[in-house]
Amino acid sequence: MKVYISADFEGGTGIVSPNHCIPGTDTYREARKLWMGDINAMIEGAIAGGCTDLLINEVHYTMINIDPQLLN
């Protein structure tokens, strides 16, 4: 089964203010860690559900917000 995940900051766990979405700030770094937890949960769920091919598209702002070191 193929799974496509399109991830954006807004709506992520704990991301409740525009300040969370401004790169370079402490609130952004905190929000990014929470968001990566959401993405990793989606990955784990997809694999548990039988996913054999996974594509993740990050669609927030500059589209370089996923931290590969925090990705499962």
All heavy atoms as a GROMACS GRO file, in nm:
protein
  548
    1MET      N    1   0.084  -0.117   0.000
    1MET     CA    2   0.000   0.000   0.000
    1MET      C    3   0.089   0.124   0.000
    1MET      O    4   0.185   0.132   0.076
    1MET     CB    5  -0.090   0.000   0.124
    1MET     CG    6  -0.162   0.129   0.144
    1MET     SD    7  -0.278   0.137   0.283
    1MET     CE    8  -0.192   0.064   0.415
    2LYS      N    9   0.056   0.220  -0.083
    2LYS     CA   10   0.128   0.347  -0.090
    2LYS      C   11   0.054   0.451  -0.006
    2LYS      O   12  -0.068   0.456  -0.006
    2LYS     CB   13   0.137   0.396  -0.234
    2LYS     CG   14   0.219   0.306  -0.322
    2LYS     CD   15   0.225   0.361  -0.462
    2LYS     CE   16   0.309   0.271  -0.550
    2LYS     NZ   17   0.322   0.326  -0.686
    3VAL      N   18   0.132   0.534   0.066
    3VAL     CA   19   0.074   0.640   0.148
    3VAL      C   20   0.145   0.770   0.116
    3VAL      O   21   0.268   0.775   0.106
    3VAL     CB   22   0.087   0.608   0.299
    3VAL    CG1   23   0.041   0.726   0.383
    3VAL    CG2   24   0.007   0.484   0.335
    4TYR      N   25   0.067   0.876   0.100
    4TYR     CA   26   0.120   1.011   0.077
    4TYR      C   27   0.077   1.098   0.194
    4TYR      O   28  -0.041   1.106   0.227
    4TYR     CB   29   0.062   1.065  -0.054
    4TYR     CG   30   0.096   1.209  -0.081
    4TYR    CD1   31   0.222   1.246  -0.126
    4TYR    CD2   32   0.001   1.310  -0.065
    4TYR    CE1   33   0.253   1.378  -0.153
    4TYR    CE2   34   0.030   1.441  -0.092
    4TYR     CZ   35   0.157   1.475  -0.136
    4TYR     OH   36   0.187   1.606  -0.162
    5ILE      N   37   0.173   1.161   0.261
    5ILE     CA   38   0.146   1.251   0.372
    5ILE      C   39   0.185   1.392   0.331
    5ILE      O   40   0.298   1.415   0.288
    5ILE     CB   41   0.225   1.209   0.498
    5ILE    CG1   42   0.179   1.072   0.549
    5ILE    CG2   43   0.210   1.315   0.608
    5ILE    CD1   44   0.265   1.016   0.661
    6SER      N   45   0.092   1.485   0.343
    6SER     CA   46   0.119   1.626   0.318
    6SER      C   47   0.111   1.697   0.452
    6SER      O   48   0.004   1.706   0.512
    6SER     CB   49   0.015   1.681   0.220
    6SER     OG   50   0.041   1.818   0.193
    7ALA      N   51   0.224   1.747   0.501
    7ALA     CA   52   0.231   1.803   0.636
    7ALA      C   53   0.251   1.954   0.634
    7ALA      O   54   0.337   2.005   0.564
    7ALA     CB   55   0.346   1.736   0.712
    8ASP      N   56   0.170   2.023   0.715
    8ASP     CA   57   0.181   2.168   0.729
    8ASP      C   58   0.179   2.202   0.878
    8ASP      O   59   0.120   2.129   0.957
    8ASP     CB   60   0.064   2.236   0.657
    8ASP     CG   61   0.085   2.384   0.632
    8ASP    OD1   62   0.185   2.440   0.682
    8ASP    OD2   63   0.003   2.444   0.563
    9PHE      N   64   0.242   2.308   0.917
    9PHE     CA   65   0.250   2.348   1.057
    9PHE      C   66   0.112   2.374   1.118
    9PHE      O   67   0.081   2.326   1.226
    9PHE     CB   68   0.333   2.476   1.070
    9PHE     CG   69   0.469   2.457   1.128
    9PHE    CD1   70   0.550   2.354   1.087
    9PHE    CD2   71   0.517   2.544   1.223
    9PHE    CE1   72   0.676   2.338   1.139
    9PHE    CE2   73   0.643   2.530   1.276
    9PHE     CZ   74   0.724   2.427   1.234
   10GLU      N   75   0.035   2.458   1.052
   10GLU     CA   76  -0.093   2.498   1.109
   10GLU      C   77  -0.180   2.376   1.136
   10GLU      O   78  -0.197   2.291   1.049
   10GLU     CB   79  -0.167   2.595   1.015
   10GLU     CG   80  -0.105   2.731   1.005
   10GLU     CD   81   0.013   2.740   0.910
   10GLU    OE1   82   0.044   2.642   0.839
   10GLU    OE2   83   0.076   2.845   0.907
   11GLY      N   84  -0.230   2.367   1.258
   11GLY     CA   85  -0.312   2.253   1.296
   11GLY      C   86  -0.234   2.144   1.365
   11GLY      O   87  -0.292   2.049   1.416
   12GLY      N   88  -0.102   2.157   1.370
   12GLY     CA   89  -0.022   2.057   1.439
   12GLY      C   90  -0.038   2.067   1.590
   12GLY      O   91  -0.085   2.168   1.643
   13THR      N   92   0.001   1.962   1.659
   13THR     CA   93  -0.009   1.957   1.804
   13THR      C   94   0.060   2.076   1.868
   13THR      O   95   0.179   2.100   1.842
   13THR     CB   96   0.055   1.828   1.858
   13THR    OG1   97  -0.016   1.717   1.804
   13THR    CG2   98   0.051   1.822   2.009
   14GLY      N   99  -0.013   2.154   1.949
   14GLY     CA  100   0.044   2.265   2.024
   14GLY      C  101   0.074   2.390   1.945
   14GLY      O  102   0.121   2.488   2.001
   15ILE      N  103   0.050   2.388   1.815
   15ILE     CA  104   0.078   2.505   1.733
   15ILE      C  105  -0.049   2.590   1.729
   15ILE      O  106  -0.145   2.559   1.658
   15ILE     CB  107   0.126   2.465   1.592
   15ILE    CG1  108   0.253   2.381   1.606
   15ILE    CG2  109   0.149   2.587   1.505
   15ILE    CD1  110   0.301   2.315   1.481
   16VAL      N  111  -0.048   2.697   1.810
   16VAL     CA  112  -0.171   2.774   1.831
   16VAL      C  113  -0.155   2.922   1.802
   16VAL      O  114  -0.249   2.998   1.818
   16VAL     CB  115  -0.221   2.755   1.976
   16VAL    CG1  116  -0.257   2.610   2.001
   16VAL    CG2  117  -0.116   2.802   2.077
   17SER      N  118  -0.037   2.964   1.758
   17SER     CA  119  -0.011   3.105   1.736
   17SER      C  120   0.073   3.123   1.611
   17SER      O  121   0.159   3.039   1.581
   17SER     CB  122   0.063   3.163   1.857
   17SER     OG  123   0.118   3.289   1.828
   18PRO      N  124   0.055   3.233   1.540
   18PRO     CA  125   0.143   3.260   1.426
   18PRO      C  126   0.290   3.265   1.466
   18PRO      O  127   0.378   3.235   1.387
   18PRO     CB  128   0.095   3.396   1.374
   18PRO     CG  129  -0.047   3.405   1.417
   18PRO     CD  130  -0.052   3.334   1.549
   19ASN      N  131   0.318   3.300   1.592
   19ASN     CA  132   0.456   3.306   1.640
   19ASN      C  133   0.524   3.169   1.636
   19ASN      O  134   0.646   3.161   1.626
   19ASN     CB  135   0.462   3.361   1.782
   19ASN     CG  136   0.421   3.506   1.788
   19ASN    OD1  137   0.436   3.580   1.692
   19ASN    ND2  138   0.368   3.547   1.901
   20HIS      N  139   0.446   3.063   1.644
   20HIS     CA  140   0.503   2.929   1.636
   20HIS      C  141   0.559   2.898   1.498
   20HIS      O  142   0.634   2.802   1.481
   20HIS     CB  143   0.397   2.823   1.672
   20HIS     CG  144   0.364   2.820   1.817
   20HIS    ND1  145   0.236   2.834   1.863
   20HIS    CD2  146   0.442   2.805   1.926
   20HIS    CE1  147   0.236   2.827   1.995
   20HIS    NE2  148   0.361   2.810   2.035
   21CYS      N  149   0.520   2.974   1.399
   21CYS     CA  150   0.554   2.943   1.260
   21CYS      C  151   0.664   3.032   1.203
   21CYS      O  152   0.689   3.028   1.083
   21CYS     CB  153   0.428   2.955   1.175
   21CYS     SG  154   0.295   2.846   1.227
   22ILE      N  155   0.730   3.110   1.288
   22ILE     CA  156   0.834   3.201   1.241
   22ILE      C  157   0.971   3.136   1.262
   22ILE      O  158   1.017   3.122   1.375
   22ILE     CB  159   0.827   3.336   1.314
   22ILE    CG1  160   0.690   3.401   1.291
   22ILE    CG2  161   0.939   3.428   1.266
   22ILE    CD1  162   0.665   3.523   1.378
   23PRO      N  163   1.037   3.093   1.152
   23PRO     CA  164   1.167   3.028   1.164
   23PRO      C  165   1.267   3.113   1.240
   23PRO      O  166   1.267   3.235   1.231
   23PRO     CB  167   1.211   3.009   1.019
   23PRO     CG  168   1.083   3.004   0.942
   23PRO     CD  169   0.992   3.102   1.013
   24GLY      N  170   1.351   3.045   1.319
   24GLY     CA  171   1.456   3.112   1.392
   24GLY      C  172   1.420   3.153   1.534
   24GLY      O  173   1.506   3.196   1.609
   25THR      N  174   1.293   3.141   1.571
   25THR     CA  175   1.251   3.179   1.705
   25THR      C  176   1.246   3.056   1.796
   25THR      O  177   1.239   2.943   1.750
   25THR     CB  178   1.112   3.245   1.703
   25THR    OG1  179   1.015   3.148   1.659
   25THR    CG2  180   1.108   3.366   1.611
   26ASP      N  181   1.248   3.082   1.927
   26ASP     CA  182   1.238   2.972   2.023
   26ASP      C  183   1.104   2.900   2.010
   26ASP      O  184   1.097   2.778   2.019
   26ASP     CB  185   1.254   3.022   2.166
   26ASP     CG  186   1.398   3.062   2.197
   26ASP    OD1  187   1.490   3.016   2.126
   26ASP    OD2  188   1.418   3.141   2.293
   27THR      N  189   0.996   2.977   1.986
   27THR     CA  190   0.864   2.914   1.973
   27THR      C  191   0.857   2.828   1.847
   27THR      O  192   0.793   2.725   1.847
   27THR     CB  193   0.751   3.019   1.971
   27THR    OG1  194   0.777   3.116   1.869
   27THR    CG2  195   0.738   3.089   2.105
   28TYR      N  196   0.926   2.868   1.741
   28TYR     CA  197   0.932   2.788   1.619
   28TYR      C  198   1.003   2.655   1.646
   28TYR      O  199   0.955   2.548   1.606
   28TYR     CB  200   1.004   2.864   1.508
   28TYR     CG  201   1.041   2.779   1.389
   28TYR    CD1  202   0.947   2.749   1.291
   28TYR    CD2  203   1.169   2.727   1.375
   28TYR    CE1  204   0.980   2.670   1.182
   28TYR    CE2  205   1.203   2.649   1.266
   28TYR     CZ  206   1.108   2.621   1.170
   28TYR     OH  207   1.143   2.542   1.063
   29ARG      N  208   1.116   2.661   1.714
   29ARG     CA  209   1.191   2.539   1.744
   29ARG      C  210   1.108   2.443   1.829
   29ARG      O  211   1.108   2.322   1.805
   29ARG     CB  212   1.324   2.573   1.811
   29ARG     CG  213   1.427   2.628   1.712
   29ARG     CD  214   1.562   2.651   1.777
   29ARG     NE  215   1.566   2.772   1.859
   29ARG     CZ  216   1.584   2.894   1.811
   29ARG    NH1  217   1.599   2.912   1.680
   29ARG    NH2  218   1.588   2.998   1.891
   30GLU      N  219   1.036   2.496   1.926
   30GLU     CA  220   0.948   2.414   2.009
   30GLU      C  221   0.835   2.353   1.924
   30GLU      O  222   0.807   2.233   1.934
   30GLU     CB  223   0.888   2.499   2.120
   30GLU     CG  224   0.792   2.426   2.210
   30GLU     CD  225   0.730   2.520   2.313
   30GLU    OE1  226   0.796   2.612   2.359
   30GLU    OE2  227   0.611   2.498   2.345
   31ALA      N  228   0.772   2.435   1.842
   31ALA     CA  229   0.663   2.388   1.757
   31ALA      C  230   0.712   2.284   1.658
   31ALA      O  231   0.643   2.186   1.629
   31ALA     CB  232   0.599   2.506   1.684
   32ARG      N  233   0.831   2.304   1.604
   32ARG     CA  234   0.887   2.210   1.507
   32ARG      C  235   0.903   2.071   1.568
   32ARG      O  236   0.874   1.970   1.505
   32ARG     CB  237   1.021   2.263   1.457
   32ARG     CG  238   1.081   2.184   1.345
   32ARG     CD  239   1.214   2.245   1.309
   32ARG     NE  240   1.269   2.190   1.187
   32ARG     CZ  241   1.396   2.205   1.152
   32ARG    NH1  242   1.478   2.274   1.228
   32ARG    NH2  243   1.440   2.153   1.040
   33LYS      N  244   0.950   2.065   1.694
   33LYS     CA  245   0.965   1.936   1.761
   33LYS      C  246   0.830   1.868   1.780
   33LYS      O  247   0.816   1.748   1.758
   33LYS     CB  248   1.034   1.954   1.896
   33LYS     CG  249   1.180   1.984   1.884
   33LYS     CD  250   1.244   2.001   2.020
   33LYS     CE  251   1.388   2.046   2.007
   33LYS     NZ  252   1.448   2.072   2.138
   34LEU      N  253   0.728   1.946   1.819
   34LEU     CA  254   0.594   1.891   1.834
   34LEU      C  255   0.541   1.840   1.700
   34LEU      O  256   0.483   1.732   1.690
   34LEU     CB  257   0.497   1.996   1.890
   34LEU     CG  258   0.521   2.038   2.034
   34LEU    CD1  259   0.438   2.161   2.068
   34LEU    CD2  260   0.490   1.923   2.129
   35TRP      N  261   0.561   1.918   1.596
   35TRP     CA  262   0.514   1.885   1.462
   35TRP      C  263   0.583   1.759   1.410
   35TRP      O  264   0.520   1.673   1.349
   35TRP     CB  265   0.542   2.004   1.371
   35TRP     CG  266   0.493   1.996   1.232
   35TRP    CD1  267   0.364   1.982   1.189
   35TRP    CD2  268   0.573   2.009   1.114
   35TRP    NE1  269   0.359   1.985   1.052
   35TRP    CE2  270   0.487   2.002   1.003
   35TRP    CE3  271   0.708   2.027   1.092
   35TRP    CZ2  272   0.532   2.011   0.873
   35TRP    CZ3  273   0.753   2.038   0.962
   35TRP    CH2  274   0.664   2.028   0.854
   36MET      N  275   0.714   1.746   1.438
   36MET     CA  276   0.786   1.626   1.397
   36MET      C  277   0.728   1.504   1.469
   36MET      O  278   0.724   1.395   1.412
   36MET     CB  279   0.935   1.641   1.426
   36MET     CG  280   1.006   1.742   1.336
   36MET     SD  281   0.993   1.709   1.159
   36MET     CE  282   1.061   1.546   1.150
   37GLY      N  283   0.683   1.521   1.593
   37GLY     CA  284   0.617   1.412   1.663
   37GLY      C  285   0.490   1.369   1.591
   37GLY      O  286   0.460   1.250   1.580
   38ASP      N  287   0.415   1.467   1.540
   38ASP     CA  288   0.294   1.436   1.463
   38ASP      C  289   0.328   1.358   1.336
   38ASP      O  290   0.263   1.259   1.302
   38ASP     CB  291   0.219   1.563   1.423
   38ASP     CG  292   0.153   1.634   1.539
   38ASP    OD1  293   0.143   1.576   1.649
   38ASP    OD2  294   0.109   1.750   1.519
   39ILE      N  295   0.429   1.405   1.265
   39ILE     CA  296   0.470   1.339   1.140
   39ILE      C  297   0.517   1.196   1.168
   39ILE      O  298   0.479   1.102   1.098
   39ILE     CB  299   0.578   1.420   1.068
   39ILE    CG1  300   0.519   1.552   1.019
   39ILE    CG2  301   0.638   1.341   0.952
   39ILE    CD1  302   0.621   1.651   0.966
   40ASN      N  303   0.596   1.180   1.273
   40ASN     CA  304   0.644   1.045   1.308
   40ASN      C  305   0.529   0.954   1.348
   40ASN      O  306   0.530   0.835   1.316
   40ASN     CB  307   0.750   1.052   1.418
   40ASN     CG  308   0.883   1.100   1.363
   40ASN    OD1  309   0.920   1.067   1.251
   40ASN    ND2  310   0.954   1.177   1.442
   41ALA      N  311   0.428   1.008   1.415
   41ALA     CA  312   0.310   0.928   1.450
   41ALA      C  313   0.236   0.883   1.324
   41ALA      O  314   0.189   0.769   1.317
   41ALA     CB  315   0.218   1.007   1.542
   42MET      N  316   0.228   0.972   1.225
   42MET     CA  317   0.163   0.934   1.098
   42MET      C  318   0.243   0.825   1.027
   42MET      O  319   0.185   0.731   0.972
   42MET     CB  320   0.148   1.056   1.008
   42MET     CG  321   0.042   1.153   1.055
   42MET     SD  322   0.016   1.289   0.939
   42MET     CE  323   0.140   1.405   0.995
   43ILE      N  324   0.375   0.837   1.030
   43ILE     CA  325   0.460   0.736   0.967
   43ILE      C  326   0.440   0.601   1.036
   43ILE      O  327   0.420   0.498   0.970
   43ILE     CB  328   0.609   0.777   0.974
   43ILE    CG1  329   0.634   0.897   0.884
   43ILE    CG2  330   0.701   0.661   0.937
   43ILE    CD1  331   0.769   0.962   0.904
   44GLU      N  332   0.446   0.600   1.169
   44GLU     CA  333   0.428   0.476   1.243
   44GLU      C  334   0.292   0.413   1.217
   44GLU      O  335   0.279   0.292   1.201
   44GLU     CB  336   0.447   0.502   1.393
   44GLU     CG  337   0.590   0.536   1.430
   44GLU     CD  338   0.606   0.584   1.573
   44GLU    OE1  339   0.515   0.562   1.656
   44GLU    OE2  340   0.711   0.645   1.603
   45GLY      N  341   0.187   0.496   1.213
   45GLY     CA  342   0.053   0.446   1.185
   45GLY      C  343   0.041   0.388   1.044
   45GLY      O  344  -0.023   0.285   1.024
   46ALA      N  345   0.104   0.456   0.949
   46ALA     CA  346   0.100   0.408   0.811
   46ALA      C  347   0.168   0.272   0.799
   46ALA      O  348   0.116   0.179   0.735
   46ALA     CB  349   0.165   0.509   0.717
   47ILE      N  350   0.284   0.259   0.861
   47ILE     CA  351   0.357   0.132   0.856
   47ILE      C  352   0.278   0.022   0.927
   47ILE      O  353   0.267  -0.089   0.877
   47ILE     CB  354   0.499   0.149   0.914
   47ILE    CG1  355   0.582   0.238   0.820
   47ILE    CG2  356   0.566   0.014   0.935
   47ILE    CD1  357   0.715   0.284   0.877
   48ALA      N  358   0.222   0.055   1.042
   48ALA     CA  359   0.142  -0.043   1.116
   48ALA      C  360   0.020  -0.086   1.035
   48ALA      O  361  -0.027  -0.200   1.048
   48ALA     CB  362   0.097   0.014   1.251
   49GLY      N  363  -0.028   0.003   0.951
   49GLY     CA  364  -0.145  -0.027   0.868
   49GLY      C  365  -0.112  -0.097   0.738
   49GLY      O  366  -0.200  -0.121   0.655
   50GLY      N  367   0.016  -0.127   0.715
   50GLY     CA  368   0.054  -0.203   0.597
   50GLY      C  369   0.121  -0.122   0.487
   50GLY      O  370   0.140  -0.172   0.376
   51CYS      N  371   0.158   0.001   0.515
   51CYS     CA  372   0.225   0.084   0.414
   51CYS      C  373   0.357   0.021   0.374
   51CYS      O  374   0.438  -0.019   0.458
   51CYS     CB  375   0.248   0.224   0.471
   51CYS     SG  376   0.346   0.331   0.365
   52THR      N  377   0.381   0.015   0.243
   52THR     CA  378   0.507  -0.036   0.191
   52THR      C  379   0.584   0.071   0.114
   52THR      O  380   0.701   0.053   0.083
   52THR     CB  381   0.483  -0.155   0.097
   52THR    OG1  382   0.394  -0.113  -0.007
   52THR    CG2  383   0.423  -0.273   0.173
   53ASP      N  384   0.518   0.182   0.082
   53ASP     CA  385   0.578   0.289   0.006
   53ASP      C  386   0.524   0.420   0.061
   53ASP      O  387   0.403   0.445   0.057
   53ASP     CB  388   0.545   0.274  -0.142
   53ASP     CG  389   0.624   0.366  -0.232
   53ASP    OD1  390   0.718   0.432  -0.183
   53ASP    OD2  391   0.592   0.372  -0.351
   54LEU      N  392   0.612   0.507   0.114
   54LEU     CA  393   0.568   0.626   0.183
   54LEU      C  394   0.636   0.749   0.125
   54LEU      O  395   0.757   0.752   0.105
   54LEU     CB  396   0.602   0.614   0.332
   54LEU     CG  397   0.570   0.731   0.424
   54LEU    CD1  398   0.419   0.754   0.432
   54LEU    CD2  399   0.625   0.703   0.563
   55LEU      N  400   0.558   0.854   0.099
   55LEU     CA  401   0.610   0.981   0.052
   55LEU      C  402   0.556   1.090   0.144
   55LEU      O  403   0.436   1.098   0.168
   55LEU     CB  404   0.566   1.009  -0.093
   55LEU     CG  405   0.605   1.144  -0.151
   55LEU    CD1  406   0.757   1.159  -0.160
   55LEU    CD2  407   0.542   1.163  -0.287
   56ILE      N  408   0.648   1.173   0.195
   56ILE     CA  409   0.608   1.283   0.282
   56ILE      C  410   0.640   1.413   0.209
   56ILE      O  411   0.754   1.436   0.167
   56ILE     CB  412   0.684   1.280   0.416
   56ILE    CG1  413   0.657   1.148   0.487
   56ILE    CG2  414   0.644   1.399   0.503
   56ILE    CD1  415   0.748   1.123   0.604
   57ASN      N  416   0.540   1.499   0.197
   57ASN     CA  417   0.557   1.630   0.136
   57ASN      C  418   0.535   1.735   0.243
   57ASN      O  419   0.431   1.739   0.306
   57ASN     CB  420   0.456   1.649   0.022
   57ASN     CG  421   0.474   1.783  -0.046
   57ASN    OD1  422   0.585   1.831  -0.063
   57ASN    ND2  423   0.364   1.843  -0.086
   58GLU      N  424   0.633   1.819   0.266
   58GLU     CA  425   0.623   1.926   0.365
   58GLU      C  426   0.581   2.052   0.293
   58GLU      O  427   0.646   2.094   0.198
   58GLU     CB  428   0.759   1.941   0.433
   58GLU     CG  429   0.753   2.022   0.557
   58GLU     CD  430   0.790   2.166   0.534
   58GLU    OE1  431   0.902   2.194   0.495
   58GLU    OE2  432   0.704   2.251   0.557
   59VAL      N  433   0.472   2.112   0.335
   59VAL     CA  434   0.414   2.222   0.259
   59VAL      C  435   0.407   2.355   0.335
   59VAL      O  436   0.335   2.444   0.294
   59VAL     CB  437   0.272   2.184   0.208
   59VAL    CG1  438   0.279   2.068   0.113
   59VAL    CG2  439   0.178   2.153   0.324
   60HIS      N  440   0.483   2.371   0.442
   60HIS     CA  441   0.477   2.496   0.518
   60HIS      C  442   0.585   2.594   0.475
   60HIS      O  443   0.703   2.561   0.472
   60HIS     CB  444   0.490   2.469   0.669
   60HIS     CG  445   0.482   2.594   0.750
   60HIS    ND1  446   0.364   2.658   0.772
   60HIS    CD2  447   0.578   2.667   0.809
   60HIS    CE1  448   0.388   2.766   0.843
   60HIS    NE2  449   0.517   2.774   0.867
   61TYR      N  450   0.544   2.713   0.441
   61TYR     CA  451   0.632   2.828   0.418
   61TYR      C  452   0.742   2.797   0.317
   61TYR      O  453   0.716   2.787   0.200
   61TYR     CB  454   0.686   2.877   0.553
   61TYR     CG  455   0.761   3.008   0.551
   61TYR    CD1  456   0.709   3.120   0.488
   61TYR    CD2  457   0.885   3.019   0.614
   61TYR    CE1  458   0.779   3.240   0.488
   61TYR    CE2  459   0.954   3.139   0.615
   61TYR     CZ  460   0.901   3.249   0.552
   61TYR     OH  461   0.969   3.367   0.553
   62THR      N  462   0.865   2.782   0.363
   62THR     CA  463   0.978   2.759   0.272
   62THR      C  464   0.993   2.614   0.231
   62THR      O  465   1.078   2.582   0.148
   62THR     CB  466   1.110   2.802   0.340
   62THR    OG1  467   1.126   2.727   0.461
   62THR    CG2  468   1.111   2.950   0.370
   63MET      N  469   0.914   2.528   0.291
   63MET     CA  470   0.914   2.385   0.262
   63MET      C  471   1.046   2.317   0.299
   63MET      O  472   1.085   2.218   0.239
   63MET     CB  473   0.876   2.359   0.116
   63MET     CG  474   0.737   2.411   0.083
   63MET     SD  475   0.692   2.396  -0.089
   63MET     CE  476   0.652   2.222  -0.095
   64ILE      N  477   1.113   2.372   0.401
   64ILE     CA  478   1.236   2.310   0.452
   64ILE      C  479   1.230   2.300   0.604
   64ILE      O  480   1.331   2.317   0.673
   64ILE     CB  481   1.362   2.389   0.407
   64ILE    CG1  482   1.354   2.535   0.451
   64ILE    CG2  483   1.383   2.377   0.258
   64ILE    CD1  484   1.484   2.612   0.433
   65ASN      N  485   1.114   2.271   0.658
   65ASN     CA  486   1.093   2.269   0.802
   65ASN      C  487   1.108   2.132   0.866
   65ASN      O  488   1.122   2.121   0.987
   65ASN     CB  489   0.956   2.327   0.836
   65ASN     CG  490   0.945   2.471   0.789
   65ASN    OD1  491   1.001   2.560   0.849
   65ASN    ND2  492   0.876   2.492   0.678
   66ILE      N  493   1.101   2.025   0.788
   66ILE     CA  494   1.120   1.891   0.844
   66ILE      C  495   1.266   1.876   0.886
   66ILE      O  496   1.357   1.910   0.811
   66ILE     CB  497   1.081   1.782   0.743
   66ILE    CG1  498   0.928   1.776   0.731
   66ILE    CG2  499   1.135   1.646   0.785
   66ILE    CD1  500   0.877   1.672   0.634
   67ASP      N  501   1.286   1.828   1.007
   67ASP     CA  502   1.419   1.803   1.059
   67ASP      C  503   1.452   1.656   1.037
   67ASP      O  504   1.398   1.570   1.106
   67ASP     CB  505   1.425   1.838   1.208
   67ASP     CG  506   1.564   1.824   1.266
   67ASP    OD1  507   1.652   1.761   1.202
   67ASP    OD2  508   1.585   1.875   1.376
   68PRO      N  509   1.538   1.624   0.942
   68PRO     CA  510   1.568   1.484   0.912
   68PRO      C  511   1.621   1.406   1.033
   68PRO      O  512   1.601   1.286   1.042
   68PRO     CB  513   1.677   1.491   0.803
   68PRO     CG  514   1.663   1.628   0.745
   68PRO     CD  515   1.612   1.715   0.855
   69GLN      N  516   1.686   1.474   1.126
   69GLN     CA  517   1.737   1.406   1.246
   69GLN      C  518   1.626   1.363   1.339
   69GLN      O  519   1.645   1.274   1.422
   69GLN     CB  520   1.835   1.497   1.320
   69GLN     CG  521   1.960   1.525   1.238
   69GLN     CD  522   2.055   1.619   1.311
   69GLN    OE1  523   2.021   1.683   1.409
   69GLN    NE2  524   2.176   1.628   1.260
   70LEU      N  525   1.508   1.424   1.328
   70LEU     CA  526   1.394   1.389   1.413
   70LEU      C  527   1.294   1.300   1.340
   70LEU      O  528   1.190   1.266   1.396
   70LEU     CB  529   1.323   1.515   1.464
   70LEU     CG  530   1.407   1.609   1.551
   70LEU    CD1  531   1.326   1.733   1.586
   70LEU    CD2  532   1.455   1.539   1.677
   71LEU      N  533   1.324   1.264   1.217
   71LEU     CA  534   1.233   1.182   1.136
   71LEU      C  535   1.261   1.035   1.157
   71LEU      O  536   1.376   0.990   1.147
   71LEU     CB  537   1.251   1.219   0.989
   71LEU     CG  538   1.148   1.175   0.889
   71LEU    CD1  539   1.011   1.230   0.924
   71LEU    CD2  540   1.188   1.220   0.750
   72ASN      N  541   1.154   0.958   1.187
   72ASN     CA  542   1.171   0.812   1.204
   72ASN      C  543   1.188   0.745   1.071
   72ASN      O  544   1.134   0.776   0.974
   72ASN     CB  545   1.050   0.751   1.275
   72ASN     CG  546   1.050   0.786   1.421
   72ASN    OD1  547   1.147   0.833   1.476
   72ASN    ND2  548   0.937   0.764   1.484
   0.00000   0.00000   0.00000
